[in-house]
């Protein structure tokens, strides 16, 4: 059929449609699209190759032909728009309806073969000349195409929109570095599978991968909005929504750019909490843990306070944080880093103190993560001591053996003076830890005093200010402890002396009742010697109670007291 003949036929069809509308001629075909029925006229449906074929093949002898189309793309709304073009009604095409118009035209076979300027041609012209040259319009059409698959895929509507979006975004990103925020908001309305295909097409066109971070962050914040990740209570979303969000999260994680500083640690922490809450695949969670380990130097305490979702009644997920720390250590070893960052030590010590406040955390988990903190990252062990003290305070019923185990985590020689002063008065610690710290402080004070008594030291410190008051406070503390030890020894000796007097009275009664004076005299003479030997042995062992030693003057006094008692 020539083009001129097609044009004449099209004009004739328009006049016929106007005449049919004006005369109100009864319909002779009924089309059912889902639950909606359309009463139409066969003569006006010559533009639709699909309906022409069905009516010609129909063996129905009745005057009205009935056609049922259950899976029409776009439903009744799209069919109504397409039929209006058959009746000569002008259509206003826009980004909202062009996708379903193009798919409806393809389904109804409204091509140039059946009519000039048919719906397939007009929609294609509008797509190429208007839609695909605009980024917002392309995104809108792609979003509308999500519900028109597979017809939208067959007419390549999806692929053309994706390619147009990738082309425009790459062009704009090359011209302006800060233009990402302008179109990232547009992409956030796409379904996750379409969003993924757009990003892959952008990277294929040379889009810089590290700039994908803000786009992914914005999409994740919108797609995962309303998800409860505090770790308290049961899940409040339906099973279908949970599965949908799980797919979204796993896809976002797979699209995250590699390398340091590609995304923020707080964003990774948010994704990890959501992954634990939604119970994503193990691979997804391990990937996030490795990424957090790579960025651990930029983390703050809140990023590590990941709530526990495993139902063990603990407040924090210590196992996950321990794996993050291990990943960080592996990265540092692979990078041949000898000195670990001191801020990592401070961060993990602060985390330990927070974890220690949990009454339900057991000693094994607490010690497990504490032992992973590299010693090179700790200038002092004050942070470890604070965490240990907090654990002992919250868990007062642990055994002495467990106390010794947890105190083995810290090196008492790396405690500051303030920490040592606190240890000396801390009743929660085992006695040997307190004695050890006090002994170390005594040795250091003696060394300071010896250095200050030397001529060189005196010359060196003469022009400077007097020693700080902490030195005298330690001396006073040590003197006080020595006096308390001596008082205890004196009380013990008094008890021994009372016991001796009671034994003498008992021996005197035995002597008066005895018939043999010689035997009684012998026993009276020998018994004081045995008591003297017992008291002397006890007195010699009393000196061992003082862990700090004793001065010569105090030793002479003890000898005098022992002589007077005996």
MIMI-898235 format. One record per residue (C-alpha): residue in one letter; x, y, z. Coordinates in Angstrom, 2 decimals. Example, Ala and Ser with C-alpha at 12.3 -4.5 7.8 and 13.67 -1.06 7.14 Angstrom:
BEGIN
 marfi       X       Y       Z
     A   12.30   -4.50    7.80
     S   13.67   -1.06    7.14
***
This chain:
BEGIN
 marfi       X       Y       Z
     X    0.00    0.00    0.00
     X    1.45    3.33   -1.06
     X    1.96    6.18    1.37
     X   -0.58    8.34   -0.43
     X   -3.21    5.65   -0.23
     X   -2.54    5.15    3.48
     X   -2.94    8.85    4.10
     X   -6.26    8.93    2.25
     X   -7.46    5.91    4.21
     X   -6.49    7.61    7.46
     X   -8.49   10.71    6.57
     X  -11.46    8.57    5.68
     X  -11.25    6.79    9.02
     X  -11.27   10.10   10.85
     X  -14.45   11.20    9.01
     X  -16.04    7.85    9.74
     X  -15.26    8.09   13.42
     X  -16.74   11.56   13.61
     X  -19.88   10.36   11.85
     X  -20.22    7.30   14.10
     X  -19.83    9.42   17.18
     X  -22.44   11.87   16.02
     X  -24.97    9.20   14.98
     X  -24.52    7.08   18.12
     X  -24.27    3.84   16.13
     X  -24.44    0.70   18.29
     X  -21.18   -1.14   18.94
     X  -20.47   -4.49   17.35
     X  -17.44   -5.62   19.40
     X  -16.82   -5.88   23.13
     X  -13.30   -6.03   24.54
     X  -12.69   -7.12   28.15
     X   -9.48   -5.84   29.74
     X   -9.43   -7.43   33.17
     X  -12.66   -6.36   34.87
     X  -13.27   -3.44   32.50
     X  -15.38   -3.77   29.30
     X  -15.14   -1.58   26.18
     X  -17.96   -1.41   23.62
     X  -16.34   -0.56   20.27
     X  -16.89   -0.54   16.50
     X  -15.01   -2.88   14.20
     X  -14.79   -0.36   11.39
     X  -12.81    2.02   13.60
     X  -10.39   -0.63   14.85
     X   -8.68   -1.11   11.52
     X   -5.57    0.56   13.02
     X   -5.21   -2.36   15.46
     X   -3.72   -5.32   13.68
     X   -4.18   -7.50   16.77
     X   -7.97   -6.94   16.98
     X   -8.41   -7.22   13.22
     X   -6.80  -10.63   13.32
     X   -8.96  -11.84   16.20
     X  -12.22  -10.64   14.59
     X  -11.35  -12.25   11.27
     X  -10.64  -15.56   12.96
     X  -13.75  -15.41   15.13
     X  -16.48  -17.99   14.27
     X  -19.12  -16.20   16.30
     X  -22.33  -15.85   14.27
     X  -23.78  -13.19   16.54
     X  -23.65   -9.54   15.69
     X  -21.36   -8.70   18.63
     X  -17.83  -10.09   18.88
     X  -16.42  -10.54   22.39
     X  -12.65  -10.44   22.98
     X  -10.94  -11.03   26.33
     X   -7.40   -9.80   26.95
     X   -6.35  -10.66   30.53
     X   -2.69   -9.59   30.38
     X   -2.79   -6.31   28.53
     X    0.28   -4.16   29.39
     X   -0.78   -1.15   31.38
     X   -4.27   -2.53   31.97
     X   -7.50   -0.77   31.09
     X   -5.95    2.68   31.33
     X   -3.41    1.95   28.59
     X   -6.04    0.28   26.37
     X   -8.36    3.25   26.72
     X   -5.63    5.65   25.59
     X   -4.74    3.49   22.60
     X   -8.36    3.14   21.46
     X   -8.86    6.90   21.66
     X   -6.25    7.28   18.96
     X   -8.34    4.93   16.78
     X  -11.35    7.17   17.26
     X   -9.37   10.25   16.25
     X   -9.20   11.73   19.73
     X   -6.08   13.78   20.29
     X   -3.72   12.38   22.93
     X   -1.50   14.48   25.15
     X    1.69   12.48   25.50
     X    3.95   13.07   28.49
     X    6.48   11.25   30.67
     X    3.66    9.77   32.72
     X    1.82    7.93   29.92
     X    4.30    7.49   27.10
     X    5.61    4.16   28.43
     X    2.21    2.46   28.56
     X    1.18    4.04   25.23
     X    4.27    2.59   23.54
     X    3.68   -0.85   25.07
     X   -0.05   -0.79   24.22
     X    0.70    0.18   20.65
     X    3.12   -2.70   20.34
     X    0.66   -5.20   21.82
     X   -2.20   -4.07   19.53
     X    0.12   -4.05   16.51
     X   -0.66   -0.42   15.68
     X    2.08   -0.06   13.07
     X    2.45    1.79    9.77
     X    1.31   -1.34    7.98
     X   -2.25   -0.68    9.12
     X   -2.40    3.14    9.19
     X   -0.30    6.20    8.47
     X    1.16    7.91   11.55
     X   -0.04    5.06   13.70
     X    0.50    4.95   17.43
     X    3.81    3.05   17.30
     X    5.40    5.71   15.11
     X    4.06    8.69   17.06
     X    5.21    7.28   20.40
     X    8.67    6.49   19.04
     X    9.09   10.02   17.73
     X    8.09   11.48   21.09
     X   10.49    9.18   22.95
     X   13.47   10.00   20.76
     X   12.86   13.71   20.39
     X   11.67   14.58   23.91
     X   11.99   11.91   26.58
     X   15.46   10.43   26.00
     X   17.09   13.87   25.85
     X   16.07   14.74   29.41
     X   17.42   13.05   32.53
     X   14.31   13.52   34.74
     X   12.02   12.39   31.93
     X   14.13    9.32   31.21
     X   14.08    8.38   34.89
     X   10.31    8.87   35.04
     X    9.70    6.69   31.97
     X   12.05    4.02   33.33
     X   10.14    4.04   36.59
     X    6.82    3.63   34.70
     X    8.33    0.81   32.67
     X    8.91   -1.29   35.81
     X    5.27   -2.41   35.75
     X    5.24   -2.99   31.99
     X    7.83   -5.75   31.81
     X    8.26   -7.86   29.68
     X    6.67   -5.74   26.94
     X    8.85   -2.75   27.91
     X   11.92   -4.95   27.50
     X   10.73   -6.25   24.13
     X   10.40   -2.76   22.66
     X   13.78   -1.87   24.29
     X   12.18    0.92   26.24
     X   14.06   -0.04   29.44
     X   17.49   -0.36   27.82
     X   17.14    2.92   25.94
     X   16.15    4.81   29.09
     X   19.05    3.29   31.05
     X   21.52    4.19   28.32
     X   20.18    7.76   28.16
     X   20.47    8.16   31.94
     X   24.03    6.83   31.98
     X   25.06    9.11   29.12
     X   23.61   12.28   30.67
     X   24.98   11.62   34.15
     X   28.49   10.93   32.86
     X   28.44   14.09   30.79
     X   27.28   16.21   33.72
     X   29.77   14.66   36.15
     X   32.67   15.47   33.81
     X   31.63   19.10   33.58
     X   30.80   19.62   37.26
     X   32.08   17.68   40.26
     X   29.27   18.66   42.62
     X   26.40   17.82   40.26
     X   25.85   14.35   41.75
     X   23.33   15.57   44.32
     X   21.18   17.05   41.56
     X   20.34   13.72   39.89
     X   20.92   11.31   42.81
     X   17.51   12.31   44.15
     X   15.95   11.36   40.80
     X   17.53    7.90   40.78
     X   16.32    7.12   44.30
     X   12.76    6.53   43.02
     X   13.80    3.55   40.88
     X   13.26   -0.06   41.84
     X   16.43   -1.73   43.08
     X   16.96   -3.87   39.95
     X   16.59   -0.85   37.67
     X   18.79    1.22   39.95
     X   21.48   -1.45   39.78
     X   21.36   -1.59   35.98
     X   21.66    2.20   35.77
     X   24.79    2.25   37.97
     X   26.40   -0.58   36.02
     X   25.73    1.30   32.76
     X   27.21    4.48   34.28
     X   30.41    2.69   35.29
     X   30.62    1.10   31.84
     X   30.63    4.61   30.37
     X   33.52    5.65   32.61
     X   31.71    7.10   35.62
     X   34.13    7.37   38.56
     X   33.38    4.62   41.03
     X   34.33    6.55   44.15
     X   31.60    9.11   43.41
     X   28.93    6.42   43.71
     X   29.07    6.68   47.50
     X   26.65    9.64   47.87
     X   24.23    8.06   45.39
     X   24.15    4.77   47.29
     X   23.81    6.53   50.64
     X   20.80    8.53   49.47
     X   19.15    5.48   47.92
     X   19.75    3.36   51.05
     X   18.35    6.02   53.36
     X   15.12    6.15   51.37
     X   14.77    2.44   50.64
     X   15.51    1.30   54.21
     X   13.52    4.02   55.92
     X   11.37    2.79   58.78
     X   13.57   -0.20   59.52
     X   14.01   -0.72   63.28
     X   17.71   -1.40   63.91
     X   17.97   -0.55   67.61
     X   17.99   -4.20   68.61
     X   15.07   -3.84   71.04
     X   11.93   -5.91   70.70
     X   10.60   -8.03   67.84
     X   10.55   -7.12   64.17
     X    7.71   -4.80   63.21
     X    7.57   -5.38   59.43
     X    5.76   -7.94   57.33
     X    7.54  -10.93   55.85
     X    7.21   -9.60   52.28
     X    8.60   -6.21   53.23
     X   11.44   -7.86   55.10
     X   12.37   -9.91   52.05
     X   12.18   -6.84   49.82
     X   14.44   -4.81   52.09
     X   16.85   -7.73   52.39
     X   17.25   -7.82   48.59
     X   17.72   -4.05   48.50
     X   20.40   -4.15   51.18
     X   22.35   -7.00   49.62
     X   22.29   -5.24   46.24
     X   23.52   -1.96   47.74
     X   26.39   -3.76   49.47
     X   27.39   -5.40   46.19
     X   27.53   -1.95   44.54
     X   29.67   -0.28   47.21
     X   32.93    1.08   45.77
     X   36.21   -0.41   46.94
     X   39.06    1.52   48.51
     X   39.48    3.75   51.52
     X   37.24    6.75   52.17
     X   34.80    5.68   49.46
     X   31.92    5.80   51.95
     X   31.68    6.96   55.54
     X   32.09    4.59   58.49
     X   28.75    5.67   59.94
     X   27.04    4.62   56.69
     X   28.77    1.22   56.81
     X   27.73    0.83   60.44
     X   24.12    1.58   59.52
     X   24.22   -1.01   56.74
     X   25.77   -3.60   59.04
     X   23.10   -3.09   61.69
     X   20.42   -3.45   59.03
     X   22.12   -6.60   57.68
     X   22.15   -8.17   61.14
     X   18.54   -7.20   61.72
     X   17.33   -8.52   58.35
     X   19.50  -11.64   58.58
     X   21.11  -11.20   55.19
     X   23.56  -13.69   53.75
     X   26.78  -14.38   55.63
     X   28.79  -13.10   52.67
     X   26.99   -9.75   52.83
     X   27.71   -9.33   56.55
     X   31.35  -10.39   56.26
     X   31.83   -7.93   53.40
     X   30.54   -5.07   55.55
     X   32.75   -6.15   58.46
     X   35.84   -6.09   56.23
     X   34.92   -2.66   54.92
     X   34.51   -1.34   58.46
     X   37.87   -2.84   59.40
     X   39.44   -0.97   56.49
     X   37.93    2.32   57.72
     X   38.29    1.70   61.46
     X   40.62    4.67   61.95
     X   37.81    7.03   60.96
     X   35.28    5.36   63.30
     X   33.91    6.80   66.51
     X   32.47    4.96   69.49
     X   28.85    5.15   68.29
     X   29.82    3.36   65.07
     X   30.92    0.31   67.09
     X   27.98    0.18   69.50
     X   26.13   -2.30   67.29
     X   23.12   -3.75   69.14
     X   22.77   -7.48   69.52
     X   20.09   -9.20   67.43
     X   20.98  -12.81   68.28
     X   18.63  -13.08   71.28
     X   21.26  -13.68   73.98
     X   20.02  -10.68   76.06
     X   23.31   -8.83   75.66
     X   23.25   -5.16   74.76
     X   26.00   -5.15   72.12
     X   27.22   -7.52   69.41
     X   30.75   -8.06   70.69
     X   31.55  -10.88   68.25
     X   30.93   -8.64   65.23
     X   33.12   -5.85   66.59
     X   35.86   -8.35   67.39
     X   35.85   -9.54   63.77
     X   36.00   -5.91   62.61
     X   39.05   -5.36   64.80
     X   40.69   -8.51   63.47
     X   40.10   -7.32   59.90
     X   41.78   -4.02   60.77
     X   44.80   -5.85   62.19
     X   45.04   -7.99   59.05
     X   44.98   -4.90   56.83
     X   47.72   -3.28   58.91
     X   49.89   -6.41   58.80
     X   49.43   -6.71   55.03
     X   50.41   -3.06   54.70
     X   53.62   -3.71   56.71
     X   52.53   -1.24   59.37
     X   54.64   -1.78   62.48
     X   53.13    0.87   64.75
     X   49.37    0.60   65.14
     X   47.46    3.85   65.50
     X   47.09    4.98   69.09
     X   43.58    6.25   68.38
     X   42.55    2.65   67.66
     X   43.68    1.68   71.15
     X   41.74    4.55   72.72
     X   38.67    3.70   70.62
     X   38.67    0.04   71.59
     X   39.32    0.85   75.27
     X   36.29    3.14   75.24
     X   34.28    0.36   73.61
     X   35.43   -2.07   76.31
     X   34.24    0.29   79.01
     X   30.80    0.48   77.37
     X   30.61   -3.28   76.95
     X   31.66   -3.84   80.55
     X   28.51   -2.06   81.73
     X   26.39   -4.86   80.27
     X   25.35   -7.24   83.05
     X   24.72  -10.10   80.61
     X   28.12  -10.19   78.90
     X   30.25  -13.09   80.03
     X   33.91  -12.99   80.91
     X   35.04  -15.00   77.87
     X   33.66  -12.46   75.37
     X   35.00   -9.53   77.34
     X   38.49  -10.97   77.57
     X   38.36  -12.14   73.95
     X   37.99   -8.66   72.48
     X   40.33   -7.11   75.08
     X   43.11   -9.50   74.10
     X   42.74   -8.47   70.45
     X   43.70   -4.85   71.17
     X   47.35   -4.52   70.11
     X   49.65   -3.52   72.93
     X   51.55   -1.18   70.60
     X   48.43    0.98   70.24
     X   48.24    1.63   74.01
     X   50.51    4.28   75.49
     X   49.16    3.50   78.95
     X   46.85    0.83   80.29
     X   44.58    3.31   82.02
     X   41.77    2.61   79.54
     X   42.03   -1.14   80.06
     X   42.00   -0.60   83.83
     X   38.86    1.54   83.62
     X   37.12   -1.18   81.61
     X   38.21   -3.86   84.08
     X   37.06   -1.78   87.03
     X   33.69   -1.21   85.36
     X   33.30   -4.94   84.71
     X   34.12   -5.79   88.35
     X   31.68   -3.14   89.53
     X   28.81   -4.44   87.37
     X   29.68   -8.11   88.06
     X   30.42   -8.21   91.81
     X   29.75  -11.95   92.16
     X   32.54  -13.33   90.00
     X   35.08  -15.60   91.68
     X   38.62  -14.70   92.72
     X   40.00  -16.86   89.93
     X   37.97  -14.90   87.37
     X   39.15  -11.63   88.92
     X   42.76  -12.74   88.50
     X   42.08  -13.66   84.87
     X   40.51  -10.33   83.99
     X   43.24   -8.38   85.82
     X   45.87  -10.19   83.77
     X   44.70   -8.11   80.79
     X   46.48   -4.99   82.07
     X   50.13   -4.28   82.65
     X   50.45   -2.58   86.03
     X   53.77   -1.06   85.00
     X   51.99    0.96   82.26
     X   49.50    2.62   84.63
     X   49.72    6.35   85.20
     X   50.13    7.86   88.67
     X   46.43    8.72   88.85
     X   45.49    5.15   87.93
     X   47.93    3.74   90.51
     X   46.42    5.95   93.20
     X   42.97    4.62   92.28
     X   44.21    1.02   92.32
     X   45.63    1.47   95.83
     X   42.14    2.28   97.13
     X   40.14   -0.09   94.92
     X   38.62   -2.87   97.05
     X   37.21   -4.66   93.99
     X   40.64   -5.72   92.78
     X   42.47   -8.80   94.04
     X   44.86   -8.13   96.92
     X   47.96   -9.20   95.01
     X   47.24   -6.63   92.26
     X   46.99   -3.82   94.83
     X   50.17   -5.01   96.60
     X   51.98   -5.26   93.28
     X   51.07   -1.73   92.25
     X   51.97   -0.33   95.68
     X   55.30   -2.15   95.62
     X   56.08   -0.73   92.18
     X   55.18    2.74   93.35
     X   57.37    2.33   96.44
     X   60.30    1.26   94.30
     X   59.83    4.20   91.96
     X   59.57    6.59   94.92
     X   62.76    5.22   96.43
     X   64.49    5.67   93.12
     X   63.29    9.27   92.95
     X   64.50    9.90   96.50
     X   67.87    8.32   95.79
     X   68.28   10.39   92.67
     X   67.33   13.56   94.54
     X   69.88   12.83   97.34
     X   72.80   12.52   94.90
     X   74.95   15.64   94.34
     X   74.34   15.61   90.63
     X   70.59   15.40   91.06
     X   70.65   18.11   93.72
     X   72.55   20.43   91.38
     X   70.17   19.61   88.57
     X   66.96   20.25   90.49
     X   68.20   23.18   92.62
     X   66.96   25.96   90.33
     X   63.66   24.22   89.70
     X   60.52   24.23   91.78
     X   60.09   21.78   94.70
     X   58.82   18.24   93.95
     X   55.10   17.88   93.27
     X   52.79   17.11   96.16
     X   52.07   13.64   94.76
     X   55.45   12.43   96.03
     X   54.69   13.36   99.63
     X   51.20   11.90   99.34
     X   52.66    8.57   98.32
     X   55.13    8.71  101.22
     X   52.30    9.41  103.62
     X   50.30    6.53  102.19
     X   53.19    4.12  102.57
     X   53.83    5.27  106.13
     X   50.19    4.79  106.95
     X   50.23    1.24  105.58
     X   53.36    0.43  107.61
     X   51.77    1.74  110.80
     X   48.67   -0.35  110.16
     X   50.87   -3.43  109.70
     X   52.66   -2.76  113.00
     X   49.34   -2.28  114.82
     X   48.10   -5.60  113.52
     X   51.28   -7.31  114.67
     X   50.94   -5.75  118.12
     X   47.36   -7.01  118.44
     X   48.50  -10.49  117.47
     X   51.25  -10.44  120.08
     X   48.74   -9.36  122.74
     X   46.60  -12.36  121.89
     X   49.63  -14.64  122.14
     X   50.54  -13.13  125.53
     X   47.01  -13.72  126.85
     X   47.23  -17.31  125.66
     X   50.53  -17.67  127.53
     X   48.98  -16.41  130.81
     X   46.17  -18.93  130.50
     X   48.66  -21.75  129.98
     X   50.58  -20.68  133.11
     X   47.42  -20.76  135.22
     X   46.59  -24.21  133.94
     X   50.13  -25.47  134.76
     X   49.85  -24.03  138.30
     X   46.65  -25.97  138.95
     X   48.29  -29.17  137.72
     X   51.25  -28.55  140.05
     X   49.06  -28.14  143.18
     X   47.15  -31.38  142.53
     X   50.17  -33.51  141.70
     X   51.55  -36.05  144.28
     X   54.98  -36.13  142.73
     X   56.70  -32.81  143.43
     X   59.77  -33.66  141.40
     X   57.78  -34.40  138.24
     X   55.71  -31.25  138.74
     X   58.84  -29.15  139.26
     X   60.36  -30.54  136.09
     X   57.24  -29.81  134.08
     X   57.05  -26.28  135.45
     X   60.65  -25.62  134.57
     X   60.42  -27.02  131.04
     X   57.12  -25.52  129.98
     X   58.31  -21.86  129.89
     X   61.15  -22.92  127.56
     X   58.71  -24.51  125.09
     X   56.45  -21.45  125.21
     X   59.38  -19.18  124.67
     X   60.37  -21.16  121.62
     X   56.79  -20.94  120.21
     X   56.47  -17.21  120.82
     X   59.91  -16.57  119.35
     X   59.09  -18.49  116.17
     X   55.84  -16.56  115.78
     X   57.62  -13.25  116.35
     X   60.24  -14.11  113.73
     X   57.49  -14.80  111.14
     X   55.62  -11.57  111.84
     X   58.18   -9.58  109.92
     X   57.14  -11.33  106.74
     X   53.68   -9.70  106.81
     X   55.08   -6.35  105.58
     X   55.46   -6.45  101.75
     X   57.41   -3.18  101.73
     X   60.22   -4.23  104.18
     X   61.11   -2.43  107.43
     X   63.65    0.00  108.70
     X   66.41   -0.82  111.11
     X   64.90    1.25  113.91
     X   61.60   -0.68  113.77
     X   63.53   -3.98  113.84
     X   65.31   -3.02  117.03
     X   61.99   -2.10  118.63
     X   60.48   -5.48  117.74
     X   63.41   -7.27  119.37
     X   62.98   -5.27  122.55
     X   59.22   -6.08  122.62
     X   59.88   -9.78  122.14
     X   62.37   -9.77  125.00
     X   59.95   -8.01  127.35
     X   57.11  -10.44  126.53
     X   59.18  -13.53  127.03
***
